[in-house]
């Protein structure tokens, strides 16, 4: 499903407004010092008393006191620091397809500081936040915090540190799951974001600019807020005025009962810093993503094959609708689920399985939550009357990642620095390849040669490889240099690798 592009208009000479994952990992080069972490208790049970009490403030007025909430659940909030992969400097103005590109990348050229095989740029470093959701070490954070991370370290409030494994991440919802090897850890309680109302108090705990376990508070400004651009139309964001800054990304948003209702993710800003508008991912959506990533290593979501746009007052009047609501279908994918179910361009989708669609941005979220293969009942407005249609929901295939990475049974070809696995028949058809060996991770000689995660290995030294056994044998027989044939984005290329010992 796709939505029509959104555009913003600015009056006069107003500054442009940017959507940031500005609570994103903060560069380690910033001159920030860590605050002394607060001490706290272990995880509370669900039967615990309220964690926020009113505090006197003036003549008969009372404001909430968040100290109990922070003391009880602060220990379950962690600092997440990452070390990114090394980046090789590129030759200015030279295309990677140029025959001399690889030579200059390896051995340097005039005008490239630190050029050469050993002159890679230092790896990027950053910080974010996260929170523990199970006593055996599962942690939720933002995908943009740990995306492309080579090393992930989790630091507790008592200054214990753990190396974390990225179990999986989902770019469309900006949710990632980490795992550390530990037991009896403090955990948060999960709440119901559907109960949130604008005006209610909420609290954020995180590591803005590296200041561990910093607490900020505010109110819910709006719920089910859609944001323009990218993949954000799969998330009905919680909008707050809680102060969120670089390093807060991935941290929890609490209600007054001490329950996590969201993951702090994005801000609107003209400067890159907090300006009173912050957005959190509802925790029920994030929990569903976490369960799928832990169970299967990937996220499955539904699609029906339509493009949609907002129903404004003019459209409502034109189509005879009593008020603006629903999602106007602009086009229907030929042969897709909606087409087979009888949906037509010009229909206005009013509900899905009884759930009303007030705004067009709500439809992708609702459809994505339907299990692929299940039937969905649509109420559509057509020719000034309501009709019911049944559509069998299909699975949304990622355009940029037709083969989903999975932690299941990887095989390590250590001489080359590759972690690979075999593709299933369905994955081969989806990726339109005759190859069967998929590159999960890359390190060492293979990374230096330009092999990328997602490449599909077709051959070694001119010999076709169809299985992991073939790859191991070919690598074992190869000399110091291995010519690897890979398929990348539909194109076959050879990459010379100087194999390790």
N, C-alpha and C positions, 0 to 999 in steps of 0.2 A: 504494500500500500504506500502511496506517496501523497504528499500534500503540495499544494501550489506554493511557490516561493512567497515569503512574506517580505514586505518592504516597510521601512520606517521613513517618516518624513520629519525633517527638523525645520523649525521656524527661525527666520532671521539668521543670525550668525552663531546659533547655539552650538556648543561642542558636541561631537559625536558621542553616542552612548555605546559602550562595548559590553558584550557579555563575556565574562571571564570565568574560567575555572581558576579564579584568582585566589581561591583558597588552595590552589595547586601547590605542589612541592616548592618550597622556598629554596633558592640557591644557597649553598653552604658558604658562599663567599660573603654573604651579608654578615655584618659585625654584630651578631646577636648572641647573647649569653643565655644558657639554660637557667631557669629559675629552679630553686630547690624543690623537688617534688613533694607534694603533700602526702602525708601518711594516711592510710585509710584501713577499713575493715574488709573482710572477705565478702563474697557475694551474699546479698540478702535473699530471703525466701519470698515467695509471692504473697505470703500472709503478713508481711511486715507492715507496720503502721505507716501513716503518711510521712513523707520525708521533707515536706515543706510546711512550715508553720508561719502564721502571720506575725509580723514584728511591728511594734508601735512606732508610728512616725508622725508626730504632731498631734493636733487636737482631734482625737477620735478616728484618725486615719490609720490604716494598716496596710503594709506592703509585705509580700512574701519574703521569707528568710530561706535562702537556698543552701545554707551551710550543711544541713543534715543530708540533703541530696548529694552534695559534692563529697562529703565525708564517706557516704556509703558506696557510691558508684564511681567516684573518681579513680580508684585503683584499677577499674576495668577499662579505663581509657588509656591508650598507649601512644607513644611517639613512633612514627614509622619513618625511617631514614633509608634512602636508596643510593646506590652507586650505579650509574648508567653504563652502557656499553661504550667502549672506546670508539671514537670516530676518526677515520683516516681523513687528512686534509685533501681536498680536491684541487686539481689544477685549475686556476682561474680561466674561465672562458673555454675550457676544453670539454668536449662531450665525452661521457663514459664510453661511447662507442668508438672513439678515436683509437687507432692501433697503439699510439704512444701513451694513452691515458694510464694504463696499468704500470708502464715503466716509470712515469713521473710520480704516480701514487706511491710506488715502492721506494724509489731512490731519490725523490725530491727534484725540485727545479728552482731556478732563481725566483725569489720573491715569495716563496712559500716558507714562512717561519716553521722550523721544526720538521721540514719535509723529510721524506725517506721512510724506509720500512719500519724503523724504530721511532719515527717522529710523529706518531699518532697524537691527536689532541687528548688531553687528560679527560677521563670520563666525567660526565655530568653527575652532580650530586644534588640531592634535594631532601626535603622533609615534608611530612604530612602527618595525619592522625589516623587512628583506628580505634576499634573497641572490641572487646572479647565477648563472643556470644556463646561459647561453650567452654566448660571447665577443662576440656582436653586440648584447647589451644586453637580453635577456629576464630578468626578475626575478620571483621568487615571493614573495608575502607573503600576509597574511590579507585576506579580503574586508571584514571589519569595520574594518580600518585605513583603507581608501580609499573605502569606501561613501559616497556623497553628497559626494565631494571635488570642489571646483572647480579646485584646483591641487594637483599632487603634485610634490614635489621629492625627489630622491635624492642623498644625500651619501656620498661614498666615504671610506675611511679616510685618504686623502691630502688630504682636504678639497675635492676637486673636486665640483662640484654640477651636476646635470642636471635639466631638466624632464622628467617622465615622463608617458607616455600610459597610461591604463588600457585595456589590450587587452580585458579582460573579467573578470568575477568571478562566482562561484557561491556563493550564500548557503547552500545546503544543506550544503556541505562547508567553507565559510569559506575558500575558496582564491581568490586574485586573481593576475592576471598583469599586470605592468607592462613597458613598453618604453622604453628611453632610446636616443638616437642616439649611439652610440659603438662603437668596435671594439677588438679585442685586450684585452678586459677580463679580469680574473681570475675564474675560475669555481670552483664547488664540484664535488665528485664525488658521484654519487648511489649510495646503498647499497641494501640489501635489508632492509626492516624485518621481513620474515618470519623472518629469522635471529636477531632479538633475543630474549633470554631474561631473565626477571626476575633481577636481581642484577648485570647487566652495567653497566659504567660508561658514562655518556653526558655530553656537554658541550653547553651552550647558549652562543651568542654573540648579542648583541643590544644594544639601546639603552634599558635600563630607566631611566625618569625622564630620558631624554635623554643619559645617559652612554654615548657611542658605544663600540662594540666591547668591551662588558663581558663577561667570561667567568665562567660558573658551571658547576659540575659536580655530578653525583650518580649515582644508579643507576636502572635501569629497575625500576619497582615492579610493573607488570603490563602485559600486552599485550591487544589486542582488547577494550579496556574500553568499554562502552556508557555513555552519559550520558543522564540523563532530560531530557525536554522538547525542544521546538523541532524542528529538523531534524537534531539531532546523531545520530540513529539511522542516518544514512547514513555515519558515520565510526567505524571501530573504533580508538579512541584508544590511543596509547601513554601510559601513566601513569608519571611519574617523580617523584623528589623533588628535581629540579634547581630552584634558586631562579629563579622567573619572576615578573616584576613589570610594571606598566604601562610600555609602551614595548618590551617583549620580543616582543610580538605580531608574527608573521610571520617571526621569526628562525629560523635552522636549529638542529636537534638533531643532533649528530654522534655516531658511534660511535668506538671507539678506533682504527679504521683511517682516520679522517679523512673518512668518508663521511657524507653527510647521510641520516638515516633518518626525519626528521620535521620538521614545522613547528610551532613552539610557538604554542599557540592559546588555551588556557583554563586557569583555576585554580579550585579550590574554596577558599572563604575565608569566615570570619565577619567579617572586618574590611575586605575589599577588597584586602588585601595578601597576599603569599605566606605560606602556612601548611603547606608541605610536600607539597602535592598539585598537580601541574601536568600538563597533557595536551597531547600533540602529535598532529598529523594525519600518518599514515603517508605517506612520500614517494612510494610507488608510486601511491597513490590521487591525491595532489596532482599528480603528473606526468601521469597520464591526463587529469585535469581541464585542466591547462595545454595539453596537445596539442589537446584539443577546442576550447578557447577560441581558441587561435591559428589553428586550421584553419577553424573555422566561426563563431566568435563566440558560441557557445552550447554548453550541455552536454546531451547526450542520455543518458537513463538508463531502465532497464526497470521495468515494473510488471506485476503479475498480478491485482490487484484483490481483495485479501483484507485483513481486519483480523485481527490476531494478538495473542496474549498469552503470557506465560511459562508453561512447564510446571513446576509445583512438585511436591513429593512427593505431595500429595493427589491432584492430577490424574493423575500417573503411576500411582498405585495404582488410581484409578477406571477408567482406560482400559487397564489391564493391561500397562503399559509397565514394563520391568525397572528403570528408573531415570529421574529427571527429565532430559529432553533434548528438543530440537526446539522447534517453534513451533506452538502450538495455534491453529487457525483458528476465530475467533469468528463471522465472517460472510463471505459471498462476494458480491461485486458481481454483480448480475444481468446476464447477457450479457457479462460481462468475460472476460478470458483464462482465469482459474482456473475460472470457471463452465463455459466451453466445454470445458475440459480435464478436467472431471469432479471437481474438488475440491469437497468438501462441508464445511459447518460441523461441527466436531467432529473433523476430520482433524488429525493431528499431522504437520507437515512435518519429516522427519528429514534430508533431504539434497537438494541441487540440483546436478544434473550431477556427481554423485559427491562433492561437497563437503559434509561433515557440517555440520548446523546444531545446535550444542550449546545455544545460548540464542536466544530469540526475536529479540533485538535484532540478531543476525547476519543474519537473513533479508533485511531491506531492503537491506543493503550488498551481499549476494550477488546478489540479483535486479537491483539497480540497475546492476551491472556487466555484465549480459547485454545484448547488442545488441538493441534493439527489432526485432521481426520474426523473431528466431531462436527455435528451439524449446528448451525447458528440460525436462529429465527430473527429475521430483519423486519422491522416495520418501516415501510417507505411511503413517502408522500408522492403520489403520481396522479396527474389529471384531477387535482383538487379532492382527492380521497386517499384514505390509508389502505395499503395493501400489505399482506404478510407474505414473505418469501423465505424459503429455506435454502441456505447456502452451506455446502460442505467446505470447511475451512482447510486450507493447505498450509504447508510449512514455509515460513519465510526463509529464503536462502540468501546468505550474505554475499553481496556482489564482490567484495574485495577478499573474501575468504571462503571459497567454495568447499575447502576441506577444513574441518574444524580440528584444532589442536586438541589432543587428548593425552592424559598421562598414562593410558593403558599400554603396558608392555612395550616400552621404548627399547631400542637396541642401540648400543653404543659402539660406533666404529672409531675407537680412541685414537688411532694413528692420524686420522684426518680432523678430529675434533668435532665429530657429528653425533647428534642424537636423532635417530630415525625410527620410523615405524612403517608397517605395511598398510596400504589403503584397502578399504573394503571395495567390493564391486560397485556399490552405490556411489561411493566417493569418487571412484575412477570415472564413472559416467558423469557425475556432477562437475568434476574438474576437466572433463573432456581430454583425458590423457590415456595413453597406453602404458604409462609407467605405473609402478606399484609401490615405490619407496618414497615416503614423504619425510622431509627434513623438519624435525620438531625444534631443535636448538642447534646453535652453531658456536664454536669456540676455536681458539688456536689457529692452526694452519688453514682450515677451511674458512674461518672468518676473515683472515688476512687475504685470502684469494677471492673473496667476494661472494661466497655462498651465503644465502639468506634463508631464514626460517620460512617455510612455505614452498621452497623449491621442491621439485619432484625429480629424483635421480633416475636417469634413463640408461646410463652406461659408464663404464670405467675403462680407460685406455682403449677405446674402440670396441669393447665387448659389452653387449647388452646385458643388463642385470634386471631380473624379473622378481627376485625375492631377496630377503635379507641374507640368506645363505650365499647367493650369488655375489652380493656386495662384499661380504666378509672374505670370500675366497679371492675375489679380484683385488681387493686392497692388500691382502696378505702376499699375493704374488707380485704386486707392483714394486717398482724401485723407489727411488727417492722422490720422484715426481709422478703425480697421478693426474691424468687428464679426465676430469669429471664432466660428463654430459648431463645437463639439467634442463628441465622445462620450467619456464618462468613466465607467467602471464601469457601463455599460449605460444611462446617463442623458445626455441631450443638454442642453448649456448654452451660452449666448452669453457671450463674454468681450470687453469693449471694450479695444482696444489702441491706444495713442497711438504711431503708427509713427515710426521714426527717419527721418533724411534719406536 
